[in-house]
Structures are given as C-alpha cells and as structure tokens.
Amino acid sequence: MALQVSTSAPSGKSVGAAAIGVVATLVVFVAVFIGFLIAPLLVLLLAFLGWSATRSRGERAGGGASAAHVDDEAAAHGFGTGTR
C-alpha cells in the first residue's frame, strides 16, 4: 500500500482570476439592480412629468371660459358628480 504525503494543496484560482470574478459579479448585480429597481422609477417619473405638462397646457388653453362655467365645473368635481 502506497501512502503519498504532500503538504501542497491543489491550486485553485489565482488572485487575478478571483478579482475578475468579483468585478464581474458586481457588474451583473449593478445591471440587474438598475434594470429592475431604478428603471421603473424613471419611467414613472417621466410619465408623471408628461402628465403634469399635458395638464398644465390644457388649463392654459381654456382661458376663454366664463366665470359661471368655471364655478359649475368646480362644484361638479368629486364624489357624486354624475348625478346632475
């Protein structure tokens, strides 16, 4: 029976390969983080800005309305407005 005694362990990754693996993992993490968390927030922000710009343009365009018409619209806003 042969017994082999060796003090050296089998070599694993080098330091450079381990560093490249860590950097690649961080890059993938950042890409997924941006894709799934930050991008939807940016889309919602852009949609809100577009909605607010469209709403402000619509309010400026209706400058020729009479005071009675404006008061009637203000009174008919909210719950139960369809019961006129």
ABEGO torsion letter per residue (X at the ends): XBBBBBABBBBBBBAAAAAAAAAAAAAAAAAAAAAAAAAAAAAAAAAAAAAAAAAAAAAAAAAABBAAAAAAAAAABEBGAAAX
